[in-house]
Amino acid sequence: MRHARSVATVALMALALGTPASGAIPLNEAVDLVGEVRVREEVLRHVFGTSDPDGEQSFDYAHMRSRLGIAARLDAHTWLGVQFQDVRVLGAEGSTVAMLNSVDLKQAEMRFQNLLTEGDRMHLGRFEMKFGDQRLIGALDWADQGRSFDGLRLGLQPGNLGAEVFASRIRETGASKEDQTLVGGTLQGAQGAFSGELLAAHLVDDKPQPGGVGDGTSAFTTLSLRIAGQGTGWDATAEVAAQDGTLAGRSLSALAFAATGGVRVRVGEHKLRVGAEVDGATGDKTIGDDSVETFQTLLPTNHAHYGMADLMAWSNMTAVSVNAKLWPSDQVTVSVAGWLFRLWTSEGGWFAAPGAQVRSGASGASKDLGSEVDLLLSWTPSERVTVQTGWAVFLSGRFVEETGASPDPLFGYVQVRVGL
């Protein structure tokens, strides 16, 4: 009963305060109520992971995310909001008579605008951050919990130019001094059909990281430049990134790049986009020396990139994709993509979407990691309802065959989302 009262209290607080997802606060209304319920059933057959490098396990499960929040405009310069969420695997309680303590604080921020000059803004508290294509820093919305940042954001937006600095404490350990901190900034600009963003991020992790990658602390800087363009019948993006510093007490120097492009045409009464993508990130050439050349993924939203099965990260890899997206109607889209994956170096190992290593490198092994085919169908029967189903098949390449078990993983899901 005590737990039931606490859940009821949280619900009342959410109705009284609340906040929407980042960017959803309307500036022309005093209060905005937002929320969602999202249920997803996933099927995984022999999908490789850090805890299952041989792809031995197969399972399926359903999980649900529920969010509720309100953003309140207090005056011409001030907004306040709180957003709560509940995340659970359906059936995990053993019975719905039992209760699973899974309510958490997703966002809670004070937001100020135009305090000193026109176009300034400040976010203080817990919030989401998304930059560019979210290859380096993103909200990770595919995961039920998502990703939030505790800290401060200061921005200025004079016309088509913009600048922002941010500071976030990712991990706070008090007296143990094993904190993790992210600080940085961005510059954005737009001219005609093109826009650009320069991102600088410095990550400091005071916690030693044993386990084959070194036993020291980490402090490294990531610089990236992204340019995007869109016109009548075409779109394109290009991004390059470089890292320098120390990782787990070893010297880090790494590079990465990504480029996408597509054209849109009419097929009868339907819209069609045909595109291509090329990605790459450096990896270690020598195992066990004092330097690291493997690009670090930072805090990205990886599910949107490198294949739906989440078997690749922007680390020690090259990837090539051809893809197409068809709009049979205004409510329905069908997307298909084919991928070819290779390792940058066979010595550097294989990294999956979370950024952790699936398999260690092997000198002399093939760089051929495998290929993947993705299919995604999305139906929006109304403005607030979205139904999706996606399926991916991964065909293991020679590196997988030469370093362990080599099943061909299958991943699929069906998801329904209703939002306020």
DARA-V218763 format. One record per run of one state. SS is the DSSP state (H for helix, E for strand, - for the rest). FROM is the first residue (numbers start at 1). TO is the last residue. If there is no record, write none. Layout:
SS,FROM,TO + SS,FROM,TO
//
This chain:
-,1,1 + H,2,16 + -,17,30 + E,31,45 + -,46,48 + E,49,49 + -,50,51 + E,52,52 + -,53,57 + E,58,73 + -,74,77 + E,78,89 + -,90,102 + E,103,113 + -,114,119 + E,120,127 + -,128,136 + E,137,137 + -,138,148 + E,149,156 + -,157,160 + E,161,171 + -,172,173 + H,174,176 + -,177,179 + E,180,191 + -,192,193 + E,194,205 + -,206,217 + E,218,231 + -,232,233 + E,234,247 + -,248,249 + E,250,267 + -,268,269 + E,270,281 + -,282,290 + E,291,292 + -,293,298 + E,299,299 + -,300,301 + H,302,304 + -,305,316 + E,317,327 + -,328,331 + E,332,342 + -,343,345 + H,346,348 + -,349,349 + E,350,351 + -,352,356 + E,357,359 + -,360,367 + E,368,382 + -,383,384 + E,385,396 + -,397,397 + H,398,403 + -,404,409 + E,410,419 + -,420,420
//
